[in-house]
Amino acid sequence: MRLQKGDTIHAFQRELDAYQILADAGLPVPPIVAKRDDLFVIPDCGKNLGRILAHQAGRPEERLQIFDRAARGLAQFHRAGFSHGRPSLKDVLWDGTQIRFIDFERFAPDRTEPGHFAEDVVIMIFNALSVSGQRCAEVDQLVESYRDAGTDEVWELARRRALRMRWLNWITKPIQWRRAGKAKEFKAIPLTLETFAAH
């Protein structure tokens, strides 16, 4: 894990710094309720969106509201000049009232360019399609709400970045054709291309 994740002490401090920087900017992250040299504590901020989508939790209109809030939360990061780094649905929490983002292992305060924001958008949509396994209303809501709350520049960069990956679709076809339940992320590649091509 050290080879994959790097120095853990540095990673811990980077994560703690991220929460503090983003909270100071008024962004939707949990507060730090306790900390010491080797740990920090955040409150329970509800269910993660991956679980909500995978289990179709709640009424359909509630899920659309949650995914609307998630997209607008990500756009809020970008308007403030910050990228999350890897906004997977498991790192976005809903407590019934508000969205909060967690897990900032790829956060860096100097990731402030539109290209970084575009990468966030592609990751969030790709991950949602990996979880759902199909185009669905929640993913369409992510797209529509981000486009409404974000900027045309970032959306167009995200769209171009996603569509440049068409080659990846072709070379992973043998894996995509495996039986249901296997290789979810590979199966999400054509869905991601379809989603960005449609918008």
C-alpha positions as CSV (number, residue, x, y, z in Angstrom):
1,M,0.0,0.0,0.0
2,R,2.9,2.3,0.6
3,L,4.0,2.0,-3.0
4,Q,0.4,2.7,-4.1
5,K,-0.5,5.4,-1.6
6,G,2.8,7.0,-0.7
7,D,4.0,8.1,2.7
8,T,1.0,7.7,5.1
9,I,2.1,10.5,7.5
10,H,2.2,13.0,4.6
11,A,-1.1,11.6,3.2
12,F,-2.8,12.0,6.6
13,Q,-1.6,15.6,6.9
14,R,-2.7,16.4,3.3
15,E,-6.2,15.0,4.0
16,L,-6.5,17.0,7.3
17,D,-5.3,20.2,5.5
18,A,-7.9,19.6,2.7
19,Y,-10.8,19.5,5.2
20,Q,-9.6,22.7,6.8
21,I,-8.9,24.6,3.5
22,L,-12.2,23.6,2.0
23,A,-14.2,24.3,5.2
24,D,-12.6,27.8,5.4
25,A,-13.8,28.3,1.8
26,G,-17.3,27.5,2.8
27,L,-17.5,24.3,0.8
28,P,-19.7,21.3,1.6
29,V,-17.3,19.2,3.7
30,P,-17.8,17.8,7.2
31,P,-16.3,19.7,10.1
32,I,-13.4,18.3,12.1
33,V,-14.9,17.6,15.5
34,A,-11.7,16.3,17.2
35,K,-8.1,15.8,16.2
36,R,-4.7,15.0,17.6
37,D,-1.3,14.2,15.9
38,D,-2.4,10.8,14.7
39,L,-6.1,11.1,14.1
40,F,-9.0,13.3,13.3
41,V,-12.8,12.8,13.6
42,I,-15.6,13.9,11.4
43,P,-19.3,13.4,12.3
44,D,-21.6,10.9,10.6
45,C,-22.9,12.7,7.5
46,G,-25.3,10.0,6.3
47,K,-25.3,7.5,3.5
48,N,-23.0,7.6,0.5
49,L,-24.5,8.1,-2.9
50,G,-23.0,4.8,-4.2
51,R,-25.1,2.9,-1.7
52,I,-28.2,5.1,-2.4
53,L,-27.9,4.5,-6.2
54,A,-27.0,0.8,-6.0
55,H,-29.9,0.0,-3.7
56,Q,-32.3,2.5,-5.2
57,A,-32.9,3.8,-1.7
58,G,-35.8,6.2,-1.1
59,R,-38.3,7.5,-3.6
60,P,-37.2,8.3,-7.2
61,E,-37.9,12.0,-6.8
62,E,-35.8,12.0,-3.6
63,R,-32.9,10.4,-5.4
64,L,-33.1,13.0,-8.2
65,Q,-32.9,15.7,-5.5
66,I,-29.9,14.1,-3.9
67,F,-28.0,13.8,-7.3
68,D,-29.0,17.4,-8.1
69,R,-27.4,18.5,-4.9
70,A,-24.3,16.4,-5.5
71,A,-23.7,17.9,-8.9
72,R,-24.3,21.4,-7.6
73,G,-21.9,20.7,-4.7
74,L,-19.2,19.7,-7.1
75,A,-19.8,22.8,-9.2
76,Q,-19.5,24.8,-6.0
77,F,-16.0,23.4,-5.4
78,H,-15.1,24.4,-9.0
79,R,-16.5,27.9,-8.8
80,A,-14.4,28.4,-5.6
81,G,-11.3,27.3,-7.5
82,F,-10.8,23.8,-6.0
83,S,-11.1,20.3,-7.4
84,H,-11.9,17.3,-5.3
85,G,-9.5,15.0,-7.1
86,R,-11.6,11.8,-7.2
87,P,-15.3,12.4,-6.5
88,S,-16.5,8.8,-6.5
89,L,-20.1,8.4,-5.3
90,K,-18.9,6.6,-2.1
91,D,-17.1,9.9,-1.2
92,V,-20.3,11.9,-1.4
93,L,-22.6,11.7,1.6
94,W,-26.3,12.7,2.1
95,D,-27.8,13.1,5.6
96,G,-31.3,13.9,4.5
97,T,-30.6,17.6,4.4
98,Q,-27.3,18.3,2.8
99,I,-24.5,16.9,0.7
100,R,-21.0,16.6,2.0
101,F,-17.8,15.4,0.3
102,I,-15.1,13.4,2.0
103,D,-11.9,11.4,1.1
104,F,-9.4,14.0,-0.2
105,E,-6.4,11.7,-0.8
106,R,-6.0,13.2,-4.3
107,F,-6.7,16.8,-3.3
108,A,-4.1,19.4,-3.8
109,P,-4.6,23.2,-3.3
110,D,-2.8,23.9,-6.6
111,R,-5.2,21.8,-8.7
112,T,-7.1,24.9,-9.8
113,E,-7.2,24.7,-13.5
114,P,-10.4,24.0,-15.6
115,G,-8.8,20.7,-16.7
116,H,-8.7,19.5,-13.1
117,F,-12.4,20.4,-12.7
118,A,-13.2,18.5,-16.0
119,E,-11.4,15.4,-14.6
120,D,-13.7,15.6,-11.5
121,V,-16.8,15.7,-13.7
122,V,-15.6,12.7,-15.8
123,I,-14.8,10.7,-12.7
124,M,-18.1,11.4,-11.0
125,I,-20.2,10.5,-14.1
126,F,-18.1,7.4,-14.9
127,N,-18.3,6.2,-11.3
128,A,-22.1,6.7,-11.2
129,L,-22.4,4.6,-14.4
130,S,-20.2,2.0,-12.9
131,V,-22.5,1.7,-9.9
132,S,-25.8,1.9,-11.8
133,G,-24.7,-0.3,-14.7
134,Q,-26.9,1.7,-17.1
135,R,-27.9,5.1,-18.1
136,C,-30.5,6.2,-15.6
137,A,-32.4,9.2,-14.3
138,E,-29.9,9.8,-11.5
139,V,-27.0,10.1,-13.9
140,D,-28.9,12.3,-16.2
141,Q,-29.6,14.5,-13.2
142,L,-25.9,14.7,-12.4
143,V,-25.2,15.9,-15.9
144,E,-28.1,18.4,-16.1
145,S,-27.5,19.9,-12.7
146,Y,-23.7,20.2,-13.2
147,R,-24.2,21.9,-16.6
148,D,-26.7,24.3,-15.0
149,A,-24.5,25.1,-12.0
150,G,-21.0,24.8,-13.5
151,T,-19.5,26.5,-16.5
152,D,-19.7,25.7,-20.2
153,E,-15.9,25.7,-20.4
154,V,-15.5,22.9,-17.8
155,W,-18.3,20.9,-19.3
156,E,-16.9,21.1,-22.8
157,L,-13.4,20.1,-21.5
158,A,-15.0,17.1,-19.6
159,R,-16.9,16.1,-22.7
160,R,-13.8,16.3,-25.0
161,R,-11.7,14.4,-22.4
162,A,-14.2,11.6,-22.2
163,L,-14.7,11.3,-25.9
164,R,-11.0,11.1,-26.5
165,M,-11.1,7.8,-24.6
166,R,-13.0,6.0,-27.4
167,W,-9.9,3.8,-28.0
168,L,-10.2,2.5,-24.5
169,N,-13.7,1.2,-25.3
170,W,-12.4,-0.9,-28.2
171,I,-9.5,-2.5,-26.4
172,T,-11.7,-3.4,-23.4
173,K,-14.5,-5.0,-25.4
174,P,-13.5,-8.6,-24.5
175,I,-13.7,-7.7,-20.8
176,Q,-17.0,-5.8,-21.2
177,W,-18.6,-8.9,-22.6
178,R,-18.1,-10.9,-19.5
179,R,-21.2,-12.1,-17.6
180,A,-23.3,-9.7,-15.6
181,G,-21.8,-8.5,-12.3
182,K,-18.2,-8.7,-13.6
183,A,-16.0,-5.9,-14.7
184,K,-18.4,-3.1,-13.8
185,E,-15.9,-0.3,-14.5
186,F,-15.1,-1.7,-18.0
187,K,-18.8,-2.0,-18.8
188,A,-19.2,1.7,-17.8
189,I,-16.8,2.9,-20.5
190,P,-19.3,2.8,-23.4
191,L,-22.0,4.2,-21.1
192,T,-19.8,7.1,-20.3
193,L,-19.0,7.8,-24.0
194,E,-22.8,7.6,-24.8
195,T,-23.6,10.0,-21.9
196,F,-21.1,12.6,-22.9
197,A,-21.9,12.2,-26.6
198,A,-25.6,12.8,-25.9
199,H,-24.9,16.1,-24.1
